Amino acid sequence: MNDLKTERLVIRKFKETDAQDLYEYLSDEEVVRFEPYKPFSREDVHREAKRRAEDETFLAVCLHKGKLIGNLYFAKGAFDTWKAGYVFNRNYWGRGYATEGLKAIMKYAFENLSAHRIVAMCDPRNTKSWRLLERVGMRREGTLLQNVYFFVDENNEPIWKDTYEYAILKTEFTG
């Protein structure tokens, strides 16, 4: 995918030089609270920037001035279904950037990648995330109870999490 431009954003492939901007949000406990990883150290984020630069499923979301403010995850699954995810710098929350970025990648997928369906998952406690999914036209298809864990407790027991599953079909997408 070439750079995808919206009114305020550029969605592009990651670069190793994105490490500092990536650190700004991946080191923030509040930002990664519902993610399957802990906050990144400076060392870890340099490795992560390099990994993402080689991974086509991670897309950098930047302001037109070049500032990286978040990322989209977008991966093809079976049956022309694509899985979407997102993480944004807390300093840019509440300004519509995640909505704009997610809508742009959905539009691109339906128009250029023969996507039939796009799905996204989120923690039910992450109200901002599921409201974003509903704002871009996705519908909640269900709640998966204790379907995943990312961490264990002090007794090495899984800390199970529930998941909301959202989806939208090409025929439902209005752009």
Order of alpha helices (4+ residues) and beta strands (2+ residues): beta-beta-alpha-alpha-beta-beta-beta-alpha-beta-alpha-beta-beta
